[in-house]
Amino acid sequence: MVKLQVSLLLLGLTNMLLVSLAEPISLLNEINNMKASMEELRTERLTMNQRLQAADKELKVIKDTPKVAFAASLGGNGMLKTTDGNVDLIYRDVLTNVGGAYNADTGEFSAPVRGVYYIRFTANGPTNYPKSAVLYKNNDKIQLIVHEQPSGEGSDTASNGATLLLEKDDKLKMVLWHNTQIWDNSNHHSTFSGFLVFPM
């Protein structure tokens, strides 16, 4: 009988010990799970901070990039014809000049930053006399040309355009060649325009 009581007592103590040991083990598991969750959150936060910093840098680049776009026409009502040498074309009727890189007094566009620019121009005129419009860079290097020989009665419009890599302060201007003509009026037939595609 005593042996049975001692056995029962030992069994009860063992159960109590197992229960008391199970609670700390369960609590320890819970703590480990919380630590793992905290580590995941820390990693996610680090990744989000890196993305935010990258987005801030991109936004700063966008904000610091000059906004450049211009468009102008010869305007007026009439013909411009050369019979004694080349003549610089001055597009005085400014439609757009975002960034102020186009000078309506000289007809020149000055690149404010090194970058790729899209430049385009049109030339209108009667077809009874040669017509031309020539894009020069820095006064001496021809970039683009439209030129048409006489073809009888009527009028015609020609155009040309390209993306150009320009250095800061490179200058572009349009020139009317010797013994050619160009025409425009308030409807903007003969134009010179461009914009910054991206800086380099």
C-alpha positions as CSV (number, residue, x, y, z in Angstrom):
1,M,0.0,0.0,0.0
2,V,2.8,2.4,0.9
3,K,4.6,1.4,-2.3
4,L,1.4,2.2,-4.3
5,Q,1.1,5.6,-2.5
6,V,4.8,6.4,-3.2
7,S,4.3,5.4,-6.9
8,L,1.3,7.6,-7.2
9,L,3.1,10.5,-5.5
10,L,6.0,10.1,-7.9
11,L,3.7,9.9,-10.9
12,G,2.0,13.1,-9.7
13,L,5.2,14.9,-9.2
14,T,6.5,13.8,-12.7
15,N,3.3,15.2,-14.3
16,M,3.6,18.5,-12.4
17,L,7.2,18.7,-13.5
18,L,6.3,18.0,-17.2
19,V,3.5,20.6,-17.1
20,S,5.8,23.2,-15.6
21,L,8.6,22.4,-18.1
22,A,6.1,22.5,-21.1
23,E,5.0,26.1,-20.3
24,P,8.6,27.6,-20.5
25,I,9.2,25.6,-23.7
26,S,6.0,26.9,-25.3
27,L,6.9,30.5,-24.1
28,L,10.4,30.1,-25.6
29,N,8.9,29.0,-28.9
30,E,6.6,32.0,-28.9
31,I,9.6,34.3,-28.2
32,N,11.6,32.8,-31.0
33,N,8.6,33.2,-33.4
34,M,8.3,36.9,-32.4
35,K,12.1,37.4,-33.0
36,A,11.8,35.9,-36.5
37,S,8.8,38.1,-37.3
38,M,10.7,41.2,-36.0
39,E,13.7,40.2,-38.2
40,E,11.4,39.9,-41.3
41,L,9.9,43.4,-40.5
42,R,13.4,44.8,-40.1
43,T,14.5,43.4,-43.5
44,E,11.3,44.7,-45.2
45,R,11.9,48.2,-43.6
46,L,15.4,48.2,-44.9
47,T,14.3,47.3,-48.4
48,M,11.6,50.0,-48.4
49,N,14.1,52.6,-47.2
50,Q,16.4,51.7,-50.0
51,R,13.6,52.0,-52.6
52,L,12.5,55.3,-51.1
53,Q,16.1,56.7,-51.3
54,A,16.3,55.5,-55.0
55,A,13.0,57.1,-55.8
56,D,14.1,60.4,-54.1
57,K,17.3,60.4,-56.2
58,E,15.3,59.8,-59.4
59,L,12.9,62.6,-58.5
60,K,15.8,65.0,-57.8
61,V,17.3,64.2,-61.2
62,I,13.9,64.9,-62.9
63,K,13.5,68.2,-60.9
64,D,17.1,69.3,-61.7
65,T,16.8,68.5,-65.5
66,P,16.2,71.7,-67.4
67,K,12.9,71.8,-69.3
68,V,13.7,72.8,-72.9
69,A,11.3,73.1,-75.8
70,F,10.9,75.7,-78.5
71,A,9.0,76.4,-81.6
72,A,9.0,79.5,-83.8
73,S,8.0,80.5,-87.3
74,L,9.3,83.1,-89.8
75,G,5.8,84.6,-89.6
76,G,5.0,87.8,-91.4
77,N,3.4,87.8,-94.8
78,G,5.7,87.4,-97.7
79,M,8.8,86.0,-99.3
80,L,12.4,86.0,-98.2
81,K,14.7,85.5,-101.2
82,T,18.5,85.6,-101.4
83,T,20.4,86.8,-104.5
84,D,23.7,87.8,-102.8
85,G,25.1,85.2,-100.4
86,N,23.5,83.1,-97.6
87,V,21.2,84.7,-95.1
88,D,20.5,83.6,-91.5
89,L,16.8,82.9,-91.0
90,I,15.4,84.5,-87.9
91,Y,12.2,83.0,-86.7
92,R,10.6,85.9,-84.8
93,D,7.1,84.5,-84.3
94,V,7.8,82.4,-81.1
95,L,5.1,79.8,-80.3
96,T,6.9,78.1,-77.4
97,N,10.2,78.8,-75.6
98,V,10.2,76.8,-72.4
99,G,13.6,77.3,-70.8
100,G,14.5,80.3,-72.9
101,A,17.1,78.5,-75.0
102,Y,15.8,80.0,-78.3
103,N,16.8,83.6,-79.1
104,A,14.2,85.3,-81.3
105,D,16.6,88.2,-82.0
106,T,19.3,86.1,-83.5
107,G,17.4,83.0,-84.6
108,E,19.8,80.8,-82.6
109,F,19.1,77.9,-80.3
110,S,21.7,77.4,-77.5
111,A,21.8,74.0,-75.8
112,P,21.6,74.7,-72.0
113,V,23.0,71.2,-71.1
114,R,24.8,68.3,-72.9
115,G,22.1,66.0,-74.1
116,V,20.1,64.5,-76.9
117,Y,17.7,66.9,-78.6
118,Y,15.1,66.5,-81.3
119,I,15.3,69.2,-83.9
120,R,12.8,69.8,-86.7
121,F,12.1,72.4,-89.3
122,T,9.8,73.1,-92.3
123,A,10.2,75.3,-95.3
124,N,7.4,76.5,-97.5
125,G,7.6,78.4,-100.8
126,P,6.5,78.7,-104.4
127,T,7.8,76.0,-106.7
128,N,8.9,78.5,-109.4
129,Y,12.3,79.2,-107.7
130,P,14.7,77.0,-105.7
131,K,13.7,76.7,-102.0
132,S,16.1,75.8,-99.1
133,A,16.5,75.7,-95.4
134,V,19.8,74.5,-93.8
135,L,20.5,73.7,-90.2
136,Y,24.0,74.7,-89.1
137,K,25.7,73.9,-85.8
138,N,28.2,76.4,-84.3
139,N,28.1,78.5,-87.5
140,D,30.0,76.1,-89.7
141,K,28.9,72.5,-89.6
142,I,25.8,71.5,-91.7
143,Q,23.5,69.2,-89.8
144,L,20.3,68.9,-92.0
145,I,19.0,70.3,-95.3
146,V,15.8,70.7,-97.2
147,H,16.4,71.9,-100.8
148,E,14.1,71.8,-103.8
149,Q,14.6,72.9,-107.4
150,P,11.9,74.7,-109.3
151,S,9.1,72.5,-110.5
152,G,6.6,74.9,-112.1
153,E,3.6,76.7,-110.7
154,G,2.2,76.1,-107.2
155,S,3.8,75.9,-103.7
156,D,5.3,73.1,-101.6
157,T,6.4,72.4,-98.0
158,A,9.5,70.4,-97.2
159,S,10.6,69.2,-93.7
160,N,13.5,67.5,-92.0
161,G,14.4,66.5,-88.5
162,A,16.7,64.3,-86.4
163,T,17.9,63.6,-82.8
164,L,21.2,65.3,-82.2
165,L,23.7,65.0,-79.4
166,L,24.6,68.5,-78.5
167,E,27.3,69.7,-76.0
168,K,26.4,72.5,-73.6
169,D,26.4,75.9,-75.4
170,D,26.3,74.3,-78.9
171,K,24.4,76.7,-81.1
172,L,22.0,75.8,-83.9
173,K,20.7,78.2,-86.6
174,M,18.8,78.0,-89.9
175,V,20.3,79.5,-93.1
176,L,18.7,80.3,-96.4
177,W,21.3,79.5,-99.1
178,H,22.3,81.8,-102.0
179,N,19.7,82.1,-104.8
180,T,16.9,80.4,-102.9
181,Q,13.7,81.5,-101.2
182,I,11.4,80.7,-98.4
183,W,7.9,81.9,-97.6
184,D,5.7,82.2,-94.5
185,N,2.7,84.0,-93.1
186,S,0.7,84.1,-89.8
187,N,-0.3,80.4,-90.3
188,H,3.3,79.3,-89.5
189,H,4.2,77.3,-92.7
190,S,8.0,77.7,-92.2
191,T,9.1,76.7,-88.7
192,F,12.1,75.8,-86.5
193,S,11.5,73.7,-83.3
194,G,13.1,71.3,-80.9
195,F,13.2,69.9,-77.4
196,L,15.5,68.1,-75.0
197,V,14.8,64.4,-75.1
198,F,17.2,63.6,-72.2
199,P,20.4,65.0,-70.7
200,M,23.7,63.1,-71.0
